[in-house]
């Protein structure tokens, strides 16, 4: 039936066959290109979330990654690790794209050598930490909550001090980063995230 329809169409409109062929061919090429773009983009996002990518530059490898090694997020009794992207990149697609775009602007600092020595890194440590704390406060510590679910915490396994502090933090509207900072990286000098005011 399809073959018969095609034959009738071809016989009635012989001049349009070339245009239809071009149109169909263009459609296939565009669909293929769009597929490559989507798959390539997803692969690129996945690659930039790997630990190997994150520590590809000496600024990260020699400073914050060196501090992270041996912490509870790196080595623990269960063997469950949090890598850089687990704490610094949201998982939700919209927030992930927004964070990746912001990170691309941070590459400027690497290109001009803002933190290319240990001394320069230490001079900027507080500012760098505040950027991360601010973002985490704005998202209610979303990256922490990707792994740590408050509704799944067993308060019976927490110390009395921890139970009291969690209850107090919840009552005061605090977020994870207000108290739990400096656990994977050296704590900078100056005020912590709980003293920061969001605009």
C-alpha positions in Angstrom: 0.0 0.0 0.0 2.8 2.4 0.9 4.7 1.5 -2.3 1.5 2.2 -4.3 1.1 5.6 -2.6 4.7 6.5 -3.3 4.3 5.5 -7.0 1.2 7.7 -7.4 2.8 10.7 -5.7 6.0 10.3 -7.8 4.0 10.2 -11.0 1.8 13.2 -10.2 4.5 15.4 -8.8 7.8 14.5 -10.5 9.3 18.0 -10.0 8.8 17.9 -6.2 10.7 14.6 -5.7 14.1 16.4 -5.6 12.8 19.0 -3.1 11.3 16.3 -0.9 14.6 14.3 -1.0 16.6 17.4 0.0 14.1 18.2 2.8 14.1 14.6 4.2 17.9 14.4 3.9 18.3 17.8 5.7 15.9 16.6 8.4 18.0 13.4 9.0 21.3 15.5 9.1 19.8 18.0 11.6 18.4 15.2 13.8 21.8 13.4 13.8 23.6 16.7 14.6 21.2 17.4 17.5 21.7 13.9 18.8 25.5 14.3 18.7 25.2 17.6 20.5 23.0 16.2 23.3 25.2 13.0 23.7 28.4 15.0 23.5 27.1 17.6 26.0 26.1 14.9 28.4 29.5 13.2 28.0 31.3 16.5 28.6 29.3 17.3 31.7 30.0 13.8 33.1 33.7 14.1 32.3 33.9 17.4 34.1 32.4 15.8 37.2 35.1 13.2 37.6 37.8 13.4 40.3 40.5 13.1 37.6 39.2 16.3 35.9 38.9 18.2 39.2 42.5 17.6 40.2 43.9 18.0 36.7 45.4 21.4 37.6 48.1 21.7 40.3 46.1 24.5 42.1 43.4 22.0 43.1 45.6 18.9 43.4 48.2 20.5 45.6 45.9 22.5 47.8 42.3 21.5 48.5 42.6 17.9 47.2 45.7 17.4 49.4 43.6 18.5 52.4 40.7 16.3 51.4 42.9 13.2 51.4 42.3 11.2 54.6 39.2 13.0 55.7 35.9 11.2 56.4 34.7 12.0 52.9 37.7 10.3 51.4 38.4 7.3 53.6 35.9 5.8 56.1 34.7 2.5 57.5 32.1 2.0 54.8 34.3 2.9 51.8 31.6 5.4 50.5 33.5 8.4 49.1 32.4 11.9 48.2 34.4 13.3 45.4 34.7 17.0 44.5 31.6 17.1 42.3 29.5 15.5 45.0 30.0 18.5 47.3 30.5 21.3 44.7 28.1 20.4 41.8 24.4 20.1 42.1 22.7 17.0 40.6 19.5 18.7 39.4 19.9 19.5 35.6 19.0 23.2 35.8 21.2 23.9 38.8 24.0 21.7 37.4 24.1 23.7 34.1 24.0 27.0 36.0 27.0 25.8 38.2 29.0 24.6 35.2 28.5 28.0 33.5 29.7 29.8 36.6 32.7 27.5 36.9 33.7 28.3 33.3 34.1 31.9 34.4 36.3 30.7 37.3 38.8 29.4 34.7 39.9 33.0 34.2 41.6 32.9 37.5 43.6 29.8 36.5 44.6 31.5 33.2 45.9 34.6 34.8 47.5 32.8 37.7 45.4 34.1 40.6 46.1 31.1 42.8 48.9 29.4 41.0 51.2 29.2 44.0 50.5 28.0 47.6 51.0 31.6 48.9 48.5 33.0 46.5 46.0 30.3 47.2 46.3 30.9 51.0 45.8 34.6 50.4 42.5 33.9 48.6 41.4 30.9 50.7 38.8 32.9 52.7 37.3 34.5 49.7 37.1 31.2 47.8 35.5 29.5 50.8 33.0 32.3 51.2 31.9 31.8 47.6 31.2 28.1 48.2 29.5 28.8 51.6 27.3 31.5 50.1 26.2 29.2 47.3 25.5 26.4 49.7 23.5 28.7 52.0 21.5 29.9 49.1 20.6 26.3 48.1 20.1 25.1 51.7 23.2 22.9 51.4 21.7 21.0 48.5 24.9 19.1 47.8 25.0 17.8 51.4 21.4 16.7 51.2 22.1 14.7 48.1 23.7 12.1 50.4 22.7 13.1 53.9 18.9 12.8 54.3 17.7 14.4 57.5 14.6 12.2 57.5 16.8 9.1 57.4 19.1 10.1 60.3 18.7 8.0 63.4 18.9 10.4 66.2 19.3 7.5 68.7 22.7 6.9 67.2 23.7 10.5 67.7 25.3 11.9 70.8 23.1 14.1 73.1 25.2 17.1 72.0 24.6 16.3 68.3 20.9 15.8 68.8 20.6 19.1 70.7 22.6 21.0 68.1 20.6 19.6 65.2 17.3 20.5 66.9 18.6 24.0 67.6 19.9 24.5 64.1 16.6 23.3 62.6 14.6 25.7 64.9 16.9 28.6 63.9 16.6 27.8 60.2 20.2 27.0 59.8 21.6 24.8 57.0 24.3 22.1 57.0 27.1 24.4 56.0 26.5 26.8 58.9 28.0 24.2 61.3 29.6 21.5 59.1 32.4 23.4 57.4 36.1 22.7 57.4 35.5 19.0 57.4 37.1 18.3 54.0 39.3 21.4 53.6 41.3 23.6 55.9 39.2 26.1 57.6 40.1 29.7 56.6 40.8 32.5 59.0 37.9 34.8 59.8 34.2 34.3 60.3 32.5 31.1 59.2 29.4 30.6 57.2 27.0 31.1 60.1 28.2 34.8 60.4 27.5 35.4 56.7 24.5 37.4 55.7 22.7 36.7 52.4 21.5 39.7 50.5 
